[in-house]
Amino acid sequence: MLVDAIHFFRTENSFADLNGASLRYMQLCDARPERPADLQEIIRQARSDRLFPGEGGLDLKGLLGALPAAFRSVWKIPVRKRSSPWSVRGGRSQRRTLY
């Protein structure tokens, strides 16, 4: 089973929901803190407007702290506004978020 940060927060889960879950994989990204009311906007953000960790308003540190120790993370950040998801700015944001 996996947890995707944007979907975890958009469906209003709590960290307690992860207790005892058999999670071994996650997709890590950031997003605007407010949950869109419109389903089409939720889908649009999930498909093409995710943010680099540290650039949005999701509680990623809390999420990472609530996950079991043995899991894999994949950074899923589809964006249309940047030419490369591996930009220097993105790398700095990633390190700032995780450390």
C-alpha positions in Angstrom: 0.0 0.0 0.0 1.2 3.6 -0.6 0.4 7.0 0.5 0.4 10.0 -1.8 0.8 13.3 0.1 -1.5 15.4 -2.0 -4.3 12.8 -1.9 -3.7 12.1 1.8 -4.4 15.8 2.7 -7.1 16.4 0.1 -9.2 13.6 1.5 -8.8 15.1 5.0 -7.1 12.0 6.6 -5.3 12.3 9.9 -2.0 11.0 11.0 -3.8 8.6 13.3 -5.2 6.9 10.2 -1.7 5.7 9.4 -1.3 3.8 12.7 -0.9 0.1 11.9 -1.0 0.6 8.1 1.2 -1.6 6.1 2.9 1.2 4.1 6.1 0.6 2.3 5.9 3.3 -0.4 5.0 6.9 -0.7 4.7 9.7 -3.3 6.0 12.9 -1.8 5.1 16.4 -3.2 3.7 19.6 -1.8 0.6 21.5 -2.7 -1.4 24.7 -1.9 -2.7 24.4 1.7 -6.4 25.0 0.8 -8.4 22.1 -0.4 -10.2 23.0 -3.7 -14.0 22.7 -3.5 -14.2 21.6 -7.1 -13.4 18.1 -8.1 -12.0 19.1 -11.5 -9.5 21.5 -9.7 -8.4 18.7 -7.3 -7.7 16.5 -10.4 -5.9 19.3 -12.2 -3.7 20.0 -9.2 -2.9 16.3 -8.7 -2.0 15.8 -12.4 -0.1 18.9 -13.3 0.3 21.5 -10.5 2.1 19.7 -7.6 4.8 21.7 -5.9 8.3 20.8 -4.7 8.5 19.8 -1.0 8.7 23.0 1.0 7.0 25.2 -1.5 3.4 24.5 -0.5 1.4 24.3 2.7 1.1 20.6 3.4 2.4 19.3 6.7 5.0 17.0 5.1 7.2 16.8 8.2 4.2 15.6 10.2 3.3 13.1 7.4 6.9 11.7 7.3 7.0 11.5 11.1 3.7 9.5 11.1 4.9 6.9 8.5 6.4 3.6 9.4 10.2 3.5 9.4 10.5 1.0 6.5 9.0 2.7 3.4 10.3 4.0 0.1 9.6 7.5 -1.1 9.2 8.7 -4.7 9.1 12.4 -5.4 6.1 12.8 -7.7 6.0 16.4 -8.8 4.4 17.0 -12.2 4.6 20.7 -13.0 4.1 22.7 -16.2 5.7 25.9 -15.2 9.3 24.7 -14.9 11.5 23.4 -17.6 13.0 20.7 -15.4 11.8 19.1 -12.1 15.5 18.8 -11.2 16.1 22.5 -11.0 18.6 23.8 -8.4 15.8 25.6 -6.7 13.8 22.4 -6.4 16.8 20.6 -4.9 17.3 23.3 -2.2 13.6 23.0 -1.3 13.8 19.3 -1.1 16.8 19.4 1.3 15.2 22.1 3.4 12.0 20.1 3.8 13.6 16.8 4.8 16.4 17.9 7.0 
